Amino acid sequence: MACWARSAGLTTEGHTTDWDTCGPDCPTDAPEHRMRRKDRTTFYRNAACRLNRQMIDRGADLVIAVTTPNRRFATDIRYAHAAQIPVREVHVPDASSKSTG
């Protein structure tokens, strides 16, 4: 995505997701809010959503939402609209068509 953005003349910022740390709203008595990896370790399944909201809160100029038939990110898109940030949806037919840029 960053390669595409730069080729379109857009400025990009790098952000990483902290998959291991739960958010302040995590229910400590409900372990099902964490997902299990194949190696049996767990991760916070809402980490990407948390990162998306942090980027929006920091004043993103544009949200590019890459959606698939199974993943729409509707909550994040509504959050961006509420913050008056323009959203461009890029529809990908299936998860195997992901870009590596």
DRENROFI-885767 format. One record per residue (C-alpha): residue number from 0; residue in three letters; x, y, z. Coordinates in pm, 1 decimal, m for minus. Layout:
BEGIN
REC  num  residuo        xx        yy        zz
REC  NUM      ALA         X         Y         Z
...
This chain:
BEGIN
REC  num  residuo        xx        yy        zz
REC    0      MET       0.0       0.0       0.0
REC    1      ALA     278.8     242.8      86.9
REC    2      CYS     445.8     188.7    m251.5
REC    3      TRP     119.7     266.4    m428.4
REC    4      ALA      66.5     577.6    m218.0
REC    5      ARG     415.5     709.5    m286.7
REC    6      SER     377.9     642.2    m660.8
REC    7      ALA      56.6     847.4    m647.6
REC    8      GLY     249.0    1135.4    m490.1
REC    9      LEU     109.5    1086.3    m139.7
REC   10      THR     311.3    1117.5     178.9
REC   11      THR     303.3     806.7     396.3
REC   12      GLU     379.1     732.6     760.1
REC   13      GLY     484.3     399.1     904.4
REC   14      HIS     280.6     254.0    1190.0
REC   15      THR     305.1     m83.5    1357.0
REC   16      THR      41.4    m282.6    1539.0
REC   17      ASP     100.2    m413.0    1890.7
REC   18      TRP     m74.0    m749.9    1867.1
REC   19      ASP      38.4    m867.0    2211.7
REC   20      THR     m91.6    m588.3    2434.7
REC   21      CYS    m460.0    m569.3    2515.0
REC   22      GLY    m638.4    m237.5    2516.9
REC   23      PRO    m767.1     m67.9    2832.3
REC   24      ASP   m1118.8    m188.3    2754.0
REC   25      CYS   m1025.3    m557.9    2743.0
REC   26      PRO   m1231.3    m778.1    2971.1
REC   27      THR    m984.3    m949.0    3202.9
REC   28      ASP   m1237.3   m1219.6    3286.0
REC   29      ALA   m1308.8   m1311.3    2922.0
REC   30      PRO   m1009.8   m1479.6    2756.7
REC   31      GLU   m1206.2   m1525.2    2432.2
REC   32      HIS   m1123.7   m1166.1    2336.2
REC   33      ARG    m779.0   m1298.5    2243.9
REC   34      MET    m713.0   m1523.6    1945.3
REC   35      ARG    m479.5   m1822.7    1945.9
REC   36      ARG    m199.2   m1863.2    1692.8
REC   37      LYS     m84.9   m2199.5    1557.9
REC   38      ASP     205.8   m2191.4    1803.4
REC   39      ARG     m52.8   m2163.7    2086.6
REC   40      THR      42.8   m1806.9    2183.1
REC   41      THR    m236.4   m1553.0    2187.6
REC   42      PHE    m284.4   m1208.1    2039.3
REC   43      TYR    m528.5    m920.9    2080.5
REC   44      ARG    m769.6    m951.9    1790.4
REC   45      ASN    m873.3    m586.3    1793.8
REC   46      ALA    m518.5    m450.2    1770.1
REC   47      ALA    m557.3    m345.0    1406.0
REC   48      CYS    m878.9    m158.6    1483.6
REC   49      ARG    m702.8      15.8    1772.5
REC   50      LEU    m421.2     122.8    1539.5
REC   51      ASN    m668.1     244.6    1275.8
REC   52      ARG    m841.6     463.5    1532.5
REC   53      GLN    m510.9     600.1    1660.6
REC   54      MET    m413.3     702.9    1307.9
REC   55      ILE    m752.4     867.7    1254.7
REC   56      ASP    m727.2    1045.4    1590.6
REC   57      ARG    m383.2    1178.3    1492.9
REC   58      GLY    m545.7    1352.4    1197.7
REC   59      ALA    m498.2    1129.7     895.6
REC   60      ASP    m556.4    1311.9     567.6
REC   61      LEU    m707.7    1011.2     393.3
REC   62      VAL    m819.0     662.2     488.7
REC   63      ILE    m767.2     389.6     231.6
REC   64      ALA    m980.3      94.5     337.1
REC   65      VAL    m883.9    m228.7     163.3
REC   66      THR   m1188.6    m450.9     186.5
REC   67      THR   m1261.2    m808.4      85.5
REC   68      PRO   m1593.0    m993.5      75.7
REC   69      ASN   m1522.0   m1117.7     429.8
REC   70      ARG   m1369.9    m799.7     577.6
REC   71      ARG   m1535.7    m463.7     543.8
REC   72      PHE   m1395.2    m254.3     829.8
REC   73      ALA   m1729.9     m74.2     848.8
REC   74      THR   m1669.1      50.0    1203.4
REC   75      ASP   m1335.3     207.0    1111.4
REC   76      ILE   m1486.0     361.6     798.7
REC   77      ARG   m1769.4     516.8    1002.2
REC   78      TYR   m1514.1     641.6    1256.7
REC   79      ALA   m1315.3     812.3     980.2
REC   80      HIS   m1629.5     968.9     834.4
REC   81      ALA   m1725.4    1098.1    1180.1
REC   82      ALA   m1380.4    1259.6    1201.2
REC   83      GLN   m1447.2    1417.0     859.3
REC   84      ILE   m1161.1    1227.2     698.8
REC   85      PRO   m1219.6    1115.3     339.7
REC   86      VAL   m1231.3     740.8     281.8
REC   87      ARG   m1141.5     554.9     m35.4
REC   88      GLU   m1246.5     192.1     m40.3
REC   89      VAL   m1040.3     m50.2    m244.5
REC   90      HIS   m1230.2    m373.7    m298.9
REC   91      VAL   m1016.0    m685.6    m334.0
REC   92      PRO   m1194.4    m999.2    m459.7
REC   93      ASP   m1040.5   m1230.9    m200.3
REC   94      ALA    m768.1   m1243.3      62.9
REC   95      SER    m525.2   m1423.8    m169.0
REC   96      SER    m512.9   m1110.9    m388.4
REC   97      LYS    m335.2    m898.1    m124.6
REC   98      SER     m74.6    m652.4    m242.4
REC   99      THR     271.4    m679.5     m90.9
REC  100      GLY     360.1    m314.0    m145.2
